[in-house]
Amino acid sequence: MAAVPEFPARCVIWFGRPLANERAALAAAGWQVRGVAPEQCASIGMRGSDQIVGLLDLRDGVSAQLAPLQQLLVEHRHMSLLAIVPSTGLPPSPAVDALLEACVATYRAPVDMPHLVLRLQELADGDGARSGPGPQALIGDSAVLQVTRAALRKFAPVELPVLITGETGTGKELAAQALHALSPRHAHPFMAVNCGAIPAALVQSELFGHERGAFTGAAARRLGLFETANGGTVLLDEIGDLPLDAQTSLLRVLQEGTVERVGSNRPLAVDVRVLAATHVDLETAVEQGRFRRDLFYRLNVLRLPLPPLRERGSDIVLLARHFLDSFRHRHATRARGFSADALRALERFHWPGNVRELLNRVQRAAIVAETELISATDLELGQPLLPTAHRGLHDARQVAERETLLHALRQSDFNISACARTMQVSRVTIYRLCRKHQLALPELR
């Protein structure tokens, strides 16, 4: 396997005592944090290949031990320096003034961590920052997502398989794309395939290719997924659905770095990093004989669990607003935000379909909403689920109500005032019922 270049480590030398949430935010952005007291800074060591930024924390008052810091800046002129100062200001001091003049940016407490992280990224990347779907594609600020981002940063540079686990709709493919974008293979192909979507008879051909005449219909040689992605990254989504014979061939790829096309017995060397994703419990599948134990151990080297949406707290509303803004940029819609009842409903809902379900509900609500604020009813979160025993009667009533409304609308030639008189309700009620049953009046007319 060809050698790949390593990325330099990113480190913040924090002169002071960083808080736990500050460490977590920096770790999620890929920065190691070394807390150093000012009087100890003369003994710190730095590798020339690493990207180092110093951060002077003056929130606890001005230390008398500033001489070592000034000497450090003289010795390491390449090291950029930031500062955190108390909101009430600092007492005048020539030594402190000299240090602050050397800083490229100053932040007041409490620290705006997103802006601080952004400034650190600018200092480290300069104008050569790589573009691509990195961890920022996993939108949110919750503690559990910060842990996930930190793990992504740790796993990305390591040439080992990663098993990405999590419920359906949690963003496993986005996480795989982020791993690839942060890895030394980022300039090479990223290829993803859903193992459960390939017909069993074609799995071997899709993954490993085939020779001409290997089977009926094989009119020409075909390169498989692994050959196409040579030098890059392969994501095997829903790996638990892979047939057993294909699992054996995949094991050969992981152990020997070779593939054999269908219809050939000549091994071909491939250089790929394998990522696997699943929403099923592979340990249970192994015990039931549906998944090879040796393949599971080969894939389960680094494990990245993705949190379900219901555990991400304020991320739910943040994501909903992001999806609505994104939808508005692509489509004309009257919706501009969410009502208070919609926000409460979003936070209360269990989200069995996770982020994918949230996206679908927001997009649908943006289309059917009649006002600028999306309501809980527009999101179809207005009423709690009924107990199973009562759903049949409830569903029947909903169908009857919808059919009665449609009949009255047709009888009145879709004139809302005439329809309201026929049903002996207000015009507002007619509009509300149309939204409830997703009846688009312009299209019906």
Steps between C-alpha positions, in 0.01 A plus 500: 500500500635839400603738773276801554609835642417582860333822607676708765339503843313812611564615854388791716746589775259643756681719751252467785215264587253419218145403598362155416262632232785699343716188479209307346432767235866510398527120493192484277677738260812282496719693744697343782513719810799527732432699812822664625556738790697811390792415728529154335497613138878512465509119512239422232616321187354541152558297185582706196239324281210569739265795468524688831292791627556655843203623704563737790218468758489805725154441649641404841700820529843605382772265610829637627678228303486671158872499421502132385213576260683792347813287459292225336367743240854609420612138452191392301413795280312267262243420770182708473358628828138567602375639831196476729450803723244560777190702414586762764835579339860462614705726725765695306829314471783542245565124502135413431471772235804360323350150497161623377666691219650172382154336484323466165157501672352565844182351648304614803347263753270316466681371192317476168631152421366473140684819405812390684500163321447673165798729566715202594406323177593813300837522672574133439368472143574844361381516139560130443211356697356187344140515392265208536231351720693495826359479854322833448250303287381341827308805617448559871655620824386230745752332727444156344567637151816673622624159615421357155691780324801448727499127416481581128811715530687224683401220262538680167883498465533135610515238223262256672140389432222686681164347591235774512192401700173673572129499432359563154518866404772609743745607227735202466593580139569864591735375773675275247543792259647706784749222582608494136520881470727520805720207400819497289287338227276807460624571145406148384156346435236444767267221391189392693272204440192375683558129543130435557399663170708274272335180372673198655603367157685823415676577829833340404502675162409841647767486769783312330427528125474230233675382186340487159293183464504427873121455491207556265486867409864575591587643158806691622741517790367708789699655783347452842456751780838430662699541178312820415575645844868401494699743715185629669227390738215250471186520714305175529164623628269249669786252517277262698305424179808377312464133388735248662693422179570869446608525864773245426628707206490815709707330768768437235506870414553592865761231568701501177406820318396309186181431303411242238256589224217256433623262228868544591733334749769768479522718814525876440652732758277785619580781742179610673387587849181316595226666704190303592165625629208313653184562699474135611681332789785315327590314821153342495533427127830321573337285770216413261745398225394781263834681515852361502670536836848554350365771269332673793830512688675639191244778460455581867845652549383857555135547593303821448148499654271780381250635755125489426333835446289474817823512708630817334283756683516848348646358176145406396383861466836607355474232230136584426589864440798401285283270285236770458759762398654256254158419352416870462818558299390237249122547491248780531310456826303724729644339814769702677523335842325289763221590742544451875278188499703356211827549690353329807372213286840458334670467838239257641488261205690170524639511141516128415629595153759739643649780286359361174147508642550856628616610154197345332253652745650849471499490119141376488391765753671774298285402202162469675535793744256783427666753730855623555535289815487123470263352758506166680208395277707579188770272639233236573605514863185672624336201664665227710475147370188323616514164676496212252148391599353836396692565180253316276207723601717810488625419148145435380389839629791672325414332169132596534588861583731526200244351260226732630727801451597395147135443405399845629791666319404337170133585545593867553747498210779556757354832612602525866211724607240275336666191647496656848126575469430143386690349794373770740850594617723805457738561211791470746383149590495399133858618455605321819339174385669529162839532673419213734415263213771640270258617232674747267220727379683649194572150369148375570352797316 
